Amino acid sequence: MRALKLVLPALALTLSAGTALAADVTLTVHHFLGPRSPAHTELILPWAEKVMADSGGRISVEVFPSMSMGGKPPELYRQVRDGFADIVWTLPGYTPGVFPRSEVFELPTVHAGSAEATNRAIQALWPLIEADFSDVHPLLVHVHAGNALHLRTAQVGSVEDVKALKIRTPSRTGAWMISSWGAEPVGMPVPELPQALSKGVVDGALVPFEVVPPLKLHEMTAYSVEGADGSRFGTAVFLMAMNKDRYESLPDDLKAVIDGASGAALSEAAGRTWDAVEQVGKDLQTNSEGQIIQLDESAKSGFDALGQAVVDRWIEETGAKGIDAAALVEAARQAVLDATD
């Protein structure tokens, strides 16, 4: 598979042009969002720059945004597992069933609305979920600030108002949640969302405000909905992972460089970044004459009550795989609460 790198398209962002010839190792990073997305500019590029600097130029990093190495977003995990890409940034939700434990953090009523708090909880409970990632070398598992409900024309003030709407979902648990509302879930990678909204394929979407600027969602939606306290409708779990054999092939000092740029410290920074960029998307929505609806406690509780049924379904299904899912939900909720204090 690695020989395919010889015919990569010329869309790669090579971060180390001055040191590429001197580098001992060149690593490719592949992801599905564009070069202006916060994931690219605030997470992946800074990580790559740190790795190159800390290695003294011995590691060169090439970043390929927008699936420019080829394939579709749901194929990213397989690409890194099989060695087509050295590193990917993706959503575990694109490959349902492969990551049963880490799904707990995207469930409604588990994530409370802060990416930083939930990222801390993931780090605290890492021993309980690390078995999900045995086929790759995980560099970072994190969440975004949480799903707000962005709608083309429908004005939502309660769960009754979403019935029969077609809503884009980022994951299977998101689909369960949308179905529990009486709406119709539509699964698709987020880059396909602008066209789906503009053509009326979907009436709305569950995404954070963070993706409003790069996808220009403020030009296609009139309303965005969240809880009055910033609470959201679950979140999405993301994975930055390295091919296991590629990592093991590195000398110990370069492994230490990769490890030092990843893990807990990167998780904290990612959480702060994802929380901070939400305001940019909110401002775009309101400045374009869109409306942000903040549900009061009573209205949000109607959504949360149905969300608990999703949690119960997840516990039953995940428990059938031999995982103590009920204990995992309880631990995740407590860890998020502890990280929020």
C-alpha positions in Angstrom: 0.0 0.0 0.0 2.8 2.5 0.8 4.0 2.6 -2.8 0.8 4.5 -3.6 2.3 7.5 -2.1 4.4 7.9 -5.2 1.4 9.1 -7.1 -0.2 11.4 -4.6 -2.0 14.5 -6.0 -0.3 17.8 -5.8 -2.7 19.2 -3.2 -0.6 18.2 -0.3 0.4 21.0 2.1 4.1 20.2 2.7 5.1 21.9 5.9 8.8 21.2 5.7 10.0 22.3 2.3 13.3 23.5 3.7 14.1 20.3 5.5 12.5 17.7 3.4 15.7 16.4 1.9 17.4 16.2 5.3 14.5 14.4 7.0 15.0 10.9 8.2 11.2 10.2 8.1 8.4 11.7 6.1 4.9 11.3 7.5 1.6 11.9 5.7 -1.5 13.2 7.4 -4.8 12.7 5.7 -8.2 14.2 6.7 -11.6 15.2 5.3 -12.0 18.9 6.1 -10.7 21.8 4.0 -7.6 23.8 4.6 -9.5 26.7 6.2 -11.2 24.5 8.8 -10.3 24.9 12.5 -9.3 21.2 12.6 -6.7 21.9 9.9 -5.4 25.3 11.0 -5.7 25.0 14.8 -5.0 21.3 15.5 -3.4 19.4 12.7 -0.9 22.0 11.4 0.3 23.1 14.9 0.8 19.4 15.8 2.8 18.9 12.6 4.9 22.0 13.2 5.7 20.9 16.7 6.7 17.4 15.6 9.0 18.8 13.0 10.5 21.4 15.3 11.0 18.9 18.2 12.6 16.4 15.9 15.2 18.9 14.8 14.1 18.4 11.2 14.4 14.7 11.3 10.7 14.3 10.8 9.0 15.9 7.8 5.2 16.1 7.7 2.9 16.4 4.7 -0.7 17.3 5.4 -3.4 16.4 2.8 -6.7 18.1 3.6 -10.0 17.6 1.8 -9.4 13.8 1.1 -6.8 14.9 -1.4 -5.0 11.5 -1.1 -8.1 9.9 -2.5 -11.1 8.0 -1.1 -14.1 9.1 0.9 -14.2 10.2 4.6 -15.6 6.8 5.8 -12.5 5.1 4.4 -10.0 7.1 6.5 -9.8 4.6 9.4 -9.1 1.8 7.0 -6.4 3.9 5.2 -4.4 4.4 8.4 -5.0 0.9 9.7 -3.7 -0.6 6.4 -0.9 1.9 5.9 -2.1 3.9 2.9 -1.7 7.0 5.1 0.7 7.3 8.0 -1.8 9.4 10.1 -5.4 10.3 9.7 -7.9 12.6 11.6 -11.4 11.2 11.3 -14.6 10.4 13.1 -14.9 6.9 14.6 -18.6 7.3 13.9 -17.8 6.9 10.2 -17.1 3.2 10.9 -19.9 2.1 13.2 -19.3 -0.8 15.5 -15.5 -0.5 15.5 -15.2 1.8 18.5 -18.0 0.7 20.9 -16.5 2.1 24.1 -15.5 5.6 23.0 -19.1 6.1 21.7 -20.1 6.7 25.3 -18.9 10.3 25.1 -21.1 11.3 22.2 -24.3 10.2 23.8 -27.0 12.7 24.7 -26.9 13.7 28.4 -23.2 12.6 28.7 -21.5 15.5 27.0 -22.5 18.7 28.8 -21.4 21.3 26.3 -17.7 21.9 26.9 -15.1 20.2 24.6 -12.4 20.8 27.1 -14.3 19.1 30.0 -15.2 16.1 27.9 -11.7 15.8 26.6 -10.4 15.7 30.1 -12.9 13.0 30.9 -11.7 11.0 28.0 -8.1 11.2 29.3 -9.3 10.3 32.8 -11.1 7.2 31.6 -8.6 6.2 28.9 -8.0 2.7 30.4 -11.7 2.0 30.0 -11.8 2.8 26.2 -8.2 2.1 24.9 -9.2 -1.4 23.7 -11.1 0.3 20.9 -7.8 1.4 19.3 -5.8 -1.7 19.4 -5.3 -1.8 15.6 -3.8 1.7 15.4 -1.6 3.9 17.4 -3.9 6.6 18.8 -2.5 10.1 19.0 -5.6 11.9 20.2 -9.3 11.1 20.9 -11.4 14.2 21.4 -14.8 15.8 20.9 -16.0 19.1 19.6 -18.1 21.5 21.6 -21.3 19.6 20.8 -24.1 19.5 18.3 -26.4 22.4 17.8 -29.4 22.0 15.6 -29.1 24.2 12.5 -32.2 24.5 10.4 -33.1 25.9 6.9 -36.5 27.3 7.7 -38.0 25.5 10.6 -38.2 27.5 13.9 -37.9 25.1 16.8 -39.1 25.8 20.3 -39.7 22.3 21.5 -39.2 18.7 20.6 -42.6 18.7 19.0 -41.4 21.1 16.3 -38.8 18.7 14.9 -41.1 15.9 14.0 -40.9 14.7 10.4 -37.9 17.0 9.7 -35.0 15.4 7.8 -31.9 16.1 9.8 -28.3 15.2 9.1 -26.6 13.1 11.7 -22.9 12.6 12.3 -23.1 9.1 13.8 -25.4 6.1 14.5 -26.2 7.3 18.0 -27.1 10.7 16.5 -29.4 8.9 14.2 -31.0 7.1 17.2 -31.5 10.5 18.9 -33.1 12.1 15.8 -35.4 9.1 15.4 -36.5 9.4 19.0 -37.6 12.9 18.3 -39.9 11.7 15.5 -37.6 13.2 12.9 -35.8 11.4 10.0 -32.0 10.9 10.3 -29.9 11.4 7.2 -26.3 10.1 7.5 -23.6 11.9 5.5 -20.1 13.2 6.0 -20.0 16.9 6.9 -18.4 18.1 3.6 -21.6 17.0 1.8 -23.8 19.1 4.0 -23.8 22.4 2.2 -25.1 20.9 -1.0 -27.7 18.8 0.9 -29.0 21.9 2.6 -29.1 24.1 -0.6 -31.0 21.4 -2.5 -33.4 20.7 0.4 -32.2 17.1 0.8 -32.2 17.8 4.5 -34.1 20.4 6.6 -31.3 20.8 9.1 -28.2 19.3 10.7 -26.6 18.4 13.9 -23.2 20.1 13.9 -21.3 22.5 16.1 -21.0 26.3 15.3 -17.4 25.6 14.6 -18.2 24.3 11.1 -20.5 27.3 10.2 -17.6 29.5 8.8 -15.8 26.9 6.6 -19.1 25.5 5.2 -20.9 28.8 5.1 -23.9 27.3 6.9 -25.1 30.8 7.9 -25.9 31.4 4.3 -28.2 28.3 4.2 -29.8 28.2 7.6 -32.2 30.6 9.3 -32.1 29.1 12.8 -29.7 27.5 15.2 -30.8 25.8 18.4 -29.0 25.0 21.7 -29.8 24.9 25.4 -29.9 28.1 27.3 -26.8 27.1 29.3 -24.9 26.1 26.2 -25.9 22.5 26.4 -26.0 20.5 23.2 -27.6 17.5 21.6 -24.7 15.2 22.2 -21.3 15.6 20.5 -19.0 13.8 18.0 -15.9 11.8 18.9 -12.8 12.4 16.7 -9.7 10.3 16.3 -6.2 11.2 15.3 -4.3 8.0 14.7 -1.1 6.7 13.3 -0.4 3.4 11.5 0.8 1.0 14.1 3.6 -0.5 12.1 4.8 3.0 11.0 5.0 4.1 14.6 6.8 1.0 15.7 9.3 1.5 12.9 10.5 4.8 14.3 13.6 4.9 16.5 12.8 5.4 20.2 13.8 9.1 20.2 11.4 9.9 17.3 8.7 7.9 19.0 9.2 10.2 22.0 8.8 13.2 19.8 5.4 11.9 18.5 4.3 11.0 22.0 5.3 14.4 23.4 3.2 16.2 20.8 0.2 14.0 21.4 -2.0 12.6 24.2 -3.1 14.6 27.2 -1.5 18.0 26.4 -2.9 18.0 22.9 -6.3 17.0 24.2 -6.4 20.0 26.5 -5.4 22.3 23.7 -7.9 20.8 21.3 -10.7 21.3 23.9 -9.9 24.9 24.4 -9.7 25.5 20.7 -13.0 23.8 19.9 -14.8 25.8 22.7 -13.3 29.1 21.6 -14.2 28.8 17.9 -17.9 28.3 18.6 -18.4 32.1 19.0 -17.1 32.8 15.5 -19.8 30.6 14.0 -22.5 32.1 16.3 -21.5 35.6 15.3 -21.8 34.7 11.6 -25.3 33.3 12.1 -26.6 36.4 14.0 -24.8 38.9 11.7 -26.4 37.3 8.6 -29.9 37.9 10.2 -30.1 34.3 11.4 -31.5 33.5 14.8 -29.9 31.5 17.6 -32.7 29.9 19.7 -31.7 29.0 23.3 -34.2 26.6 24.7 -35.3 27.1 28.2 -34.9 24.3 30.8 -38.3 22.9 30.2 -38.0 22.7 26.4 -34.5 21.2 26.6 -35.7 18.6 29.1 -38.1 17.3 26.5 -35.2 16.5 24.2 -33.1 15.1 27.1 -35.9 12.8 28.2 -35.9 11.2 24.8 -32.1 11.2 24.8 -32.1 8.9 27.8 -33.9 6.3 25.8 -31.0 6.5 23.3 -28.6 5.9 26.2 -30.6 2.9 27.4 -30.5 1.5 23.8 -26.7 2.0 23.7 -26.2 0.3 27.0 -28.2 -2.7 25.9 -26.5 -3.1 22.5 -22.9 -2.4 23.8 -23.5 -4.6 26.8 -24.2 -7.5 24.5 -20.6 -7.3 23.3 -19.4 -8.1 26.8 -18.8 -4.5 27.9 -20.1 -3.1 31.1 -21.9 -0.3 29.3 -24.0 0.9 32.2 -20.9 1.4 34.3 -19.2 3.1 31.5 -22.0 5.6 31.1 -22.0 6.3 34.8 -18.2 6.8 34.8 -18.3 9.0 31.8 -21.0 11.3 33.2 -19.2 11.6 36.5 -15.8 12.3 34.7 -17.4 15.0 32.6 -19.0 16.5 35.7 -15.7 16.4 37.6 -13.9 18.0 34.7 -16.5 20.8 34.5 -16.1 21.9 38.2 
